[in-house]
Amino acid sequence: MGACATLEDRFRRAALIGEAAGILSWDRAVVMPEGSAAARAEQMAALGLVGREILTAADMADLLDAAGQEPLDDWQTANLREMRRDWVRAAAIPPRLIEARARANAACEMAWRTARPASDYPAVLPLLEDVVRLTVEAGQAWSAAQDLPLYDALLDGFEPGGRSRDIEPVFDDLAAFLPGLIGAAIERQATRPPRPIEGPFPVDRQEALGRRFMAALGFDFDKGRLDVSHHPFTGGATDDIRITTRYDEADFLTGLYAVLHETGHARYASGLPQRWRRMPIGRARGMTLHESQSLLIEMQACRGGAFLAWAAPLMAETFGGEGPAWSADNLLALVTRVERGYIRVDADEVTYPAHVILRYRLEQAILAGDLPLADLPGAWNDGMAALLGIRPPDDRRGCLQDIHWYSGAWGYFPTYTLGAMAAAQLYAAAKAADATIEPALAEGDFAPLYAWLGPNVHEQGSRYGTGELLERATGRPLDAAAFKAHLKARYL
């Protein structure tokens, strides 16, 4: 067996272990009893250690060098590049730190589940301090191994090649652009407010409607499922994709659009190149592209008039709705309503980037040691006031609202808005390439859209960096131009 084949075998085994950990992580978030958190942390730490042992075997450096001397095609060359990156990051973290982080992240996440509804930040603060301390230690190890600043070393785990020097000018531009747009959009919609639709909306009907739309999007229920969790997310493993949402009987649109968002993630995961499954190159490129695929579906396609022309009658039928409030035009006004709100996951696409910019700035300050965690609630509220003109009345609607930091995901947040920018850019390119995409959406047919996304995004896996993939698909690297143009066209 040649060096390349040996490496593929090892990385395949490591990927299978990672898939098992993914199922355990989903189970922890959805069905696991709170008292089982410590045991689950031990299980996940053990799997992490086994995966690390495979990737950091004593002969890995020699195998990587030898594989580089073999005749490789461009896919194999890219796969070897990604293997080397995985090896460097795995080797940088000692086993004790893997175990310590798994335990600390699990304990803090479980405490957060109780602290959030009680708005009790002090209750989770000591555990969060442990998470941050260990996150910084891991970040410093990756920083040294990859010659990156601390924050970029953490960001690189979610967005390979992502760098704060590229993010900051874009976010500064958006932070200057958004206040005027938000004000103008709110003023414009005040002249023609949408009609409210009245509940209650039974959860079983909401779920049935969500499943109907998932089927239209091409979700394979033989290889996936829909469940409920505190925080909507997509997890699981290859051929076992798990989507979660949450429901509100007073507002079916929130849960429904969370389902659409997560189905976008799921379709990307299921569309990755089968030839390279369980290889580094066969993975999603990073969270910017992953978020682009969920936001392209939720925001670009499914909050548009074409989709709602098909969807509105199904919504009315599901809930027995009648009258003008259930028209496609009124539902379009409802799902594109701009409002300054406290909760990121409920935010419209105009105010959403402000939520992300706030978190990006705060996590940078915390990780740099410039913002003590004890001061996070006040800093959060001040930031909300500066960016959105509102101040959360409690920590439940402030710094406790997201699971990310409490479960150890530091450096993740910027990918949400980078993904929104990429979604606008990709959707514009898709429509320019195929004029049938929006007419098909008006019939509930997503096939033309996925016929373009498949070869241009999904089937490329991690063959290219995010910027190169976007340039190949759209003709230019990632920038904010298409996103800003989209926001202006839809809301002004």
C-alpha positions as CSV (number, residue, x, y, z in Angstrom):
1,M,0.0,0.0,0.0
2,G,1.4,3.4,-1.0
3,A,1.7,6.3,1.3
4,C,-1.3,8.1,-0.1
5,A,-3.5,5.0,0.2
6,T,-2.3,4.5,3.8
7,L,-3.2,8.0,4.7
8,E,-6.6,7.7,3.1
9,D,-7.3,4.6,5.2
10,R,-6.2,6.4,8.4
11,F,-8.2,9.5,7.7
12,R,-11.3,7.5,6.9
13,R,-11.1,5.7,10.3
14,A,-10.6,9.1,12.0
15,A,-13.6,10.5,10.2
16,L,-15.8,7.5,11.3
17,I,-14.8,8.3,14.9
18,G,-15.7,11.9,14.3
19,E,-19.1,10.9,13.0
20,A,-19.8,8.8,16.1
21,A,-18.9,11.9,18.2
22,G,-21.3,13.9,16.0
23,I,-24.2,11.6,16.9
24,L,-23.3,11.8,20.6
25,S,-23.2,15.6,20.4
26,W,-26.6,15.7,18.8
27,D,-28.0,13.3,21.4
28,R,-26.6,15.5,24.2
29,A,-28.4,18.5,22.8
30,V,-31.7,16.8,22.1
31,V,-32.5,13.9,24.3
32,M,-29.9,13.3,26.9
33,P,-30.9,13.8,30.6
34,E,-29.1,16.6,32.3
35,G,-27.5,14.2,34.9
36,S,-25.7,12.3,32.1
37,A,-23.6,15.3,31.0
38,A,-20.4,14.2,32.8
39,A,-20.6,10.7,31.4
40,R,-21.2,12.0,27.9
41,A,-18.2,14.3,28.2
42,E,-16.0,11.4,29.0
43,Q,-17.3,9.5,26.0
44,M,-16.7,12.4,23.7
45,A,-13.3,13.0,25.1
46,A,-12.4,9.4,24.6
47,L,-13.5,9.5,21.0
48,G,-11.5,12.7,20.5
49,L,-8.4,11.1,21.8
50,V,-8.7,8.0,19.6
51,G,-9.1,10.2,16.6
52,R,-6.1,12.2,17.6
53,E,-4.0,9.1,18.0
54,I,-4.8,8.0,14.5
55,L,-3.9,11.4,13.0
56,T,-0.7,11.9,15.0
57,A,0.9,8.5,14.7
58,A,4.7,8.7,14.7
59,D,5.1,8.0,11.0
60,M,2.5,10.6,9.9
61,A,5.1,13.2,8.9
62,D,7.0,10.7,6.8
63,L,3.8,9.4,5.2
64,L,2.7,13.0,4.3
65,D,6.1,13.7,2.7
66,A,6.1,10.4,0.8
67,A,2.6,10.9,-0.5
68,G,3.7,14.2,-1.9
69,Q,6.3,12.3,-4.1
70,E,3.6,10.1,-5.6
71,P,1.8,10.9,-8.9
72,L,-1.3,12.7,-7.8
73,D,-4.2,14.3,-9.6
74,D,-5.5,17.7,-8.6
75,W,-8.1,16.2,-6.2
76,Q,-5.5,14.0,-4.5
77,T,-3.1,17.0,-4.2
78,A,-5.8,19.1,-2.6
79,N,-6.7,16.2,-0.3
80,L,-3.1,15.9,0.8
81,R,-3.1,19.6,1.5
82,E,-6.1,19.2,3.8
83,M,-4.6,16.1,5.5
84,R,-1.5,18.1,6.4
85,R,-3.6,20.9,7.8
86,D,-5.6,18.4,10.0
87,W,-2.4,16.7,11.1
88,V,-0.8,20.0,12.2
89,R,-3.9,21.1,14.2
90,A,-4.3,17.6,15.8
91,A,-0.7,17.3,16.8
92,A,-0.7,20.8,18.4
93,I,-3.2,19.8,21.1
94,P,-2.0,17.5,23.9
95,P,-4.4,14.7,25.0
96,R,-5.0,16.2,28.4
97,L,-6.3,19.4,26.8
98,I,-8.7,17.5,24.6
99,E,-10.1,15.7,27.7
100,A,-10.2,18.9,29.7
101,R,-12.0,20.9,27.0
102,A,-14.6,18.1,26.4
103,R,-15.5,18.1,30.1
104,A,-15.5,21.8,30.6
105,N,-17.6,22.5,27.4
106,A,-20.2,19.8,28.4
107,A,-20.5,21.1,32.0
108,C,-20.8,24.7,30.9
109,E,-23.4,23.9,28.2
110,M,-25.6,22.0,30.6
111,A,-25.4,24.8,33.2
112,W,-26.3,27.3,30.4
113,R,-29.5,25.4,29.7
114,T,-30.7,26.2,33.2
115,A,-29.1,29.6,33.5
116,R,-30.5,31.0,30.3
117,P,-34.2,30.7,31.1
118,A,-33.5,32.0,34.6
119,S,-31.4,34.9,33.3
120,D,-28.8,33.9,35.8
121,Y,-25.4,34.7,34.3
122,P,-23.5,34.5,37.6
123,A,-24.5,30.8,37.9
124,V,-22.7,29.9,34.7
125,L,-19.8,32.4,34.9
126,P,-17.3,30.1,36.7
127,L,-17.8,27.4,34.2
128,L,-17.6,29.8,31.3
129,E,-14.3,31.1,32.7
130,D,-13.0,27.5,32.6
131,V,-14.1,27.2,29.0
132,V,-12.4,30.4,28.0
133,R,-9.2,29.5,29.8
134,L,-9.0,26.2,28.0
135,T,-10.0,27.7,24.7
136,V,-7.2,30.2,24.9
137,E,-4.8,27.4,25.8
138,A,-5.9,25.5,22.7
139,G,-5.8,28.6,20.6
140,Q,-2.3,29.4,21.7
141,A,-1.2,25.8,20.7
142,W,-2.7,26.2,17.2
143,S,-1.3,29.7,17.0
144,A,2.2,28.4,17.5
145,A,1.7,25.5,15.1
146,Q,0.2,27.5,12.3
147,D,2.0,30.8,12.9
148,L,-1.3,32.7,13.3
149,P,-2.7,35.2,15.8
150,L,-4.7,33.6,18.6
151,Y,-8.1,34.6,17.3
152,D,-7.3,33.6,13.7
153,A,-6.1,30.2,15.0
154,L,-9.5,29.6,16.6
155,L,-11.4,31.0,13.5
156,D,-9.4,28.7,11.3
157,G,-11.0,25.7,13.0
158,F,-14.4,26.8,11.6
159,E,-13.3,28.7,8.5
160,P,-10.0,27.3,7.1
161,G,-8.0,30.3,5.8
162,G,-10.3,32.8,7.5
163,R,-8.4,35.8,8.8
164,S,-9.6,38.7,11.0
165,R,-7.6,41.2,8.8
166,D,-10.0,40.3,6.0
167,I,-13.1,40.4,8.1
168,E,-12.6,43.6,10.0
169,P,-12.8,46.1,7.0
170,V,-16.0,44.3,5.8
171,F,-17.6,44.4,9.2
172,D,-16.6,48.0,9.7
173,D,-18.2,48.8,6.4
174,L,-21.4,47.0,7.3
175,A,-21.5,48.6,10.8
176,A,-21.4,52.0,9.0
177,F,-24.0,51.0,6.4
178,L,-26.5,49.2,8.5
179,P,-27.9,51.9,10.8
180,G,-29.1,54.0,7.9
181,L,-30.6,51.0,6.1
182,I,-32.3,49.8,9.2
183,G,-33.9,53.2,9.8
184,A,-35.0,53.6,6.2
185,A,-36.4,50.1,6.0
186,I,-38.5,50.5,9.2
187,E,-39.7,53.9,8.0
188,R,-40.7,52.4,4.6
189,Q,-42.6,49.5,6.1
190,A,-44.5,51.7,8.5
191,T,-46.3,53.2,5.6
192,R,-47.7,49.7,4.7
193,P,-47.7,47.5,7.8
194,P,-48.6,43.8,7.2
195,R,-51.8,42.3,8.5
196,P,-51.1,40.0,11.5
197,I,-51.9,36.3,11.4
198,E,-53.5,35.0,14.5
199,G,-52.6,31.8,16.3
200,P,-52.5,29.5,18.1
201,F,-50.6,27.3,15.6
202,P,-50.4,23.7,17.0
203,V,-47.0,22.2,17.1
204,D,-48.0,19.0,15.2
205,R,-49.2,21.1,12.3
206,Q,-46.1,23.2,12.3
207,E,-44.0,20.1,12.2
208,A,-46.1,18.6,9.3
209,L,-45.7,21.8,7.3
210,G,-41.9,21.9,8.0
211,R,-41.6,18.3,6.8
212,R,-43.6,19.2,3.6
213,F,-41.2,21.9,2.8
214,M,-38.1,19.8,3.7
215,A,-39.4,17.2,1.1
216,A,-39.7,19.9,-1.5
217,L,-36.1,20.9,-0.8
218,G,-35.1,17.3,-1.4
219,F,-34.3,16.3,2.2
220,D,-33.9,12.5,2.4
221,F,-35.9,11.3,5.4
222,D,-34.4,7.8,4.9
223,K,-31.1,9.3,5.9
224,G,-32.1,12.0,8.3
225,R,-34.7,13.3,10.8
226,L,-36.3,16.4,12.4
227,D,-36.4,17.0,16.1
228,V,-36.7,19.7,18.7
229,S,-33.9,21.4,20.7
230,H,-33.1,24.5,22.7
231,H,-31.3,25.9,19.7
232,P,-31.9,25.0,16.1
233,F,-29.0,23.2,14.5
234,T,-27.9,20.5,12.0
235,G,-25.7,17.7,13.2
236,G,-25.3,13.9,12.9
237,A,-23.1,12.2,10.4
238,T,-22.7,11.0,6.8
239,D,-26.0,9.5,5.7
240,D,-27.5,10.3,9.1
241,I,-28.3,14.0,9.1
242,R,-30.1,15.4,12.2
243,I,-32.0,18.7,12.0
244,T,-33.5,20.4,15.0
245,T,-35.8,23.4,15.4
246,R,-38.0,25.0,18.1
247,Y,-41.6,25.9,17.9
248,D,-43.8,28.8,19.2
249,E,-47.5,28.2,19.1
250,A,-48.0,32.0,18.7
251,D,-45.7,32.3,15.7
252,F,-45.3,29.4,13.2
253,L,-43.0,31.4,10.9
254,T,-40.1,31.3,13.4
255,G,-39.9,27.6,13.6
256,L,-40.7,27.1,9.9
257,Y,-37.9,29.3,8.7
258,A,-35.5,27.6,11.2
259,V,-36.4,24.3,9.4
260,L,-35.8,25.8,6.0
261,H,-32.4,27.2,7.3
262,E,-31.3,23.9,8.7
263,T,-32.5,22.0,5.6
264,G,-30.1,24.2,3.6
265,H,-27.3,23.0,5.8
266,A,-28.5,19.4,5.3
267,R,-28.6,19.6,1.6
268,Y,-25.1,20.9,1.4
269,A,-23.9,18.1,3.7
270,S,-25.6,15.4,1.6
271,G,-24.4,16.9,-1.7
272,L,-20.7,16.7,-0.9
273,P,-18.5,14.6,-3.3
274,Q,-19.3,10.9,-2.7
275,R,-16.0,9.8,-4.2
276,W,-14.2,11.7,-1.4
277,R,-16.5,11.0,1.5
278,R,-14.7,10.7,4.9
279,M,-11.7,12.4,3.3
280,P,-10.6,15.9,4.3
281,I,-11.3,17.1,0.8
282,G,-14.8,15.6,0.9
283,R,-15.9,17.8,3.8
284,A,-17.7,21.1,3.7
285,R,-15.1,23.8,3.0
286,G,-15.9,25.7,6.2
287,M,-18.7,27.4,8.0
288,T,-18.9,30.4,5.7
289,L,-20.0,28.2,2.8
290,H,-22.1,26.1,5.2
291,E,-23.9,29.2,6.4
292,S,-24.2,30.4,2.8
293,Q,-26.1,27.3,1.9
294,S,-28.6,27.7,4.8
295,L,-29.0,31.4,4.3
296,L,-29.4,31.1,0.5
297,I,-32.4,28.8,1.1
298,E,-33.9,30.6,4.1
299,M,-33.2,34.3,3.2
300,Q,-32.5,34.5,-0.5
301,A,-35.0,31.9,-1.9
302,C,-37.7,31.3,0.7
303,R,-38.2,34.9,1.8
304,G,-38.8,35.9,-1.9
305,G,-42.1,36.4,-3.7
306,A,-41.6,33.5,-6.0
307,F,-41.4,30.9,-3.2
308,L,-44.2,32.4,-1.2
309,A,-46.5,32.3,-4.2
310,W,-46.3,28.6,-3.9
311,A,-46.0,28.3,-0.1
312,A,-48.7,30.7,1.1
313,P,-51.6,28.5,0.1
314,L,-49.9,25.5,1.8
315,M,-49.5,27.6,5.0
316,A,-53.1,28.7,4.9
317,E,-54.3,25.1,4.3
318,T,-52.2,23.8,7.2
319,F,-53.6,26.2,9.8
320,G,-57.1,26.7,8.3
321,G,-56.2,30.4,7.5
322,E,-58.5,32.5,5.4
323,G,-58.6,36.1,4.1
324,P,-56.0,38.6,3.0
325,A,-53.7,38.1,5.9
326,W,-52.8,34.7,4.3
327,S,-52.0,36.1,0.9
328,A,-48.5,35.7,-0.6
329,D,-48.0,39.5,-0.5
330,N,-48.9,39.8,3.1
331,L,-46.8,36.8,4.1
332,L,-43.9,38.3,2.2
333,A,-44.3,41.5,4.2
334,L,-44.3,39.5,7.4
335,V,-41.2,37.4,6.6
336,T,-39.3,40.5,5.5
337,R,-40.3,42.7,8.4
338,V,-37.4,44.7,9.8
339,E,-37.4,45.2,13.6
340,R,-34.7,46.0,16.2
341,G,-34.8,42.9,18.4
342,Y,-32.7,41.3,21.1
343,I,-32.5,37.8,19.8
344,R,-30.1,36.9,17.0
345,V,-31.9,33.7,15.8
346,D,-35.1,35.7,15.5
347,A,-33.5,38.7,13.7
348,D,-34.3,39.7,10.2
349,E,-31.6,39.8,7.6
350,V,-31.1,43.5,7.8
351,T,-30.4,43.7,11.6
352,Y,-28.8,40.2,11.8
353,P,-25.3,41.4,10.8
354,A,-25.3,43.8,13.8
355,H,-25.8,40.9,16.1
356,V,-22.8,39.1,14.6
357,I,-20.6,42.1,14.6
358,L,-21.3,42.6,18.3
359,R,-20.4,39.0,19.1
360,Y,-17.3,39.1,16.9
361,R,-16.0,42.2,18.7
362,L,-16.8,40.9,22.2
363,E,-15.2,37.5,21.7
364,Q,-12.0,39.2,20.3
365,A,-11.9,41.4,23.4
366,I,-12.5,38.4,25.8
367,L,-9.9,36.2,24.2
368,A,-7.3,39.0,24.1
369,G,-7.9,39.5,27.9
370,D,-9.2,43.0,27.4
371,L,-12.8,42.2,28.6
372,P,-13.2,40.2,31.8
373,L,-16.0,37.8,31.6
374,A,-17.6,39.3,34.7
375,D,-18.1,42.5,32.6
376,L,-19.6,40.7,29.6
377,P,-23.3,41.5,30.4
378,G,-22.7,45.2,30.6
379,A,-20.4,45.2,27.5
380,W,-23.0,43.3,25.6
381,N,-25.8,45.7,26.5
382,D,-23.7,48.7,25.6
383,G,-22.8,47.1,22.2
384,M,-26.4,46.4,21.5
385,A,-27.3,50.0,22.3
386,A,-24.5,51.3,19.9
387,L,-25.3,49.0,17.0
388,L,-29.1,48.6,17.2
389,G,-30.3,51.3,19.5
390,I,-31.8,48.9,22.1
391,R,-30.6,47.6,25.4
392,P,-31.6,44.1,26.6
393,P,-33.6,44.1,29.8
394,D,-32.0,40.9,31.1
395,D,-29.2,38.5,30.4
396,R,-31.6,35.9,28.9
397,R,-32.1,38.3,26.0
398,G,-28.5,39.4,26.2
399,C,-25.3,37.5,26.7
400,L,-27.0,34.2,27.6
401,Q,-29.0,33.8,24.4
402,D,-26.5,31.8,22.3
403,I,-25.1,28.4,23.0
404,H,-21.9,28.9,21.2
405,W,-19.5,30.3,23.8
406,Y,-20.9,28.1,26.5
407,S,-20.3,25.0,24.5
408,G,-16.8,26.1,23.5
409,A,-17.3,27.4,19.9
410,W,-15.1,30.6,20.0
411,G,-14.3,32.1,16.6
412,Y,-17.5,30.8,14.9
413,F,-19.7,33.9,14.9
414,P,-18.2,35.8,12.0
415,T,-19.1,33.0,9.6
416,Y,-22.8,33.8,9.9
417,T,-22.4,37.2,8.2
418,L,-19.7,36.0,5.9
419,G,-22.1,33.3,4.9
420,A,-24.9,35.8,4.3
421,M,-22.6,37.7,2.0
422,A,-21.6,34.5,0.1
423,A,-25.3,33.5,-0.1
424,A,-26.3,36.7,-1.9
425,Q,-23.3,36.4,-4.2
426,L,-24.0,32.8,-5.1
427,Y,-27.8,33.3,-5.5
428,A,-27.2,36.3,-7.9
429,A,-24.8,34.2,-9.9
430,A,-27.2,31.2,-10.0
431,K,-30.1,33.3,-11.3
432,A,-27.9,35.0,-13.9
433,A,-26.8,31.5,-15.1
434,D,-30.3,30.0,-15.1
435,A,-33.4,32.2,-15.6
436,T,-35.7,29.3,-14.7
437,I,-34.7,29.2,-11.0
438,E,-37.2,31.7,-9.7
439,P,-40.1,30.5,-11.9
440,A,-39.4,27.0,-10.6
441,L,-39.6,28.2,-7.0
442,A,-43.0,29.6,-7.7
443,E,-44.0,25.9,-8.3
444,G,-42.2,24.6,-5.3
445,D,-39.4,23.2,-7.5
446,F,-35.9,23.6,-6.1
447,A,-34.3,21.3,-8.7
448,P,-33.0,24.1,-11.0
449,L,-31.4,25.9,-8.1
450,Y,-29.7,22.7,-6.8
451,A,-28.7,21.8,-10.4
452,W,-26.5,24.9,-10.2
453,L,-25.4,24.7,-6.6
454,G,-24.4,21.0,-6.9
455,P,-21.5,21.4,-9.4
456,N,-20.5,24.9,-8.4
457,V,-20.5,24.5,-4.6
458,H,-21.6,21.2,-3.0
459,E,-19.7,18.7,-5.2
460,Q,-16.4,20.7,-4.8
461,G,-16.1,19.9,-1.1
462,S,-12.9,21.3,0.2
463,R,-11.1,21.2,-3.2
464,Y,-10.7,25.0,-3.1
465,G,-10.4,27.6,-0.5
466,T,-13.6,29.6,0.1
467,G,-12.4,32.7,-1.8
468,E,-11.3,30.6,-4.8
469,L,-14.5,28.6,-4.9
470,L,-16.6,31.7,-4.9
471,E,-14.4,33.3,-7.6
472,R,-14.9,30.2,-9.7
473,A,-18.6,30.1,-9.1
474,T,-19.4,33.9,-9.3
475,G,-16.5,35.5,-11.0
476,R,-15.1,37.3,-8.0
477,P,-13.9,36.6,-4.5
478,L,-16.2,37.2,-1.5
479,D,-17.2,40.8,-0.9
480,A,-20.2,42.7,0.5
481,A,-21.4,44.2,-2.8
482,A,-24.0,41.6,-3.7
483,F,-25.3,41.5,-0.1
484,K,-25.7,45.2,0.1
485,A,-27.3,45.4,-3.3
486,H,-29.8,42.6,-2.2
487,L,-30.7,44.4,1.0
488,K,-31.3,47.7,-0.8
489,A,-33.4,46.0,-3.5
490,R,-35.6,44.1,-1.0
491,Y,-36.0,46.7,1.8
492,L,-35.8,50.1,0.2
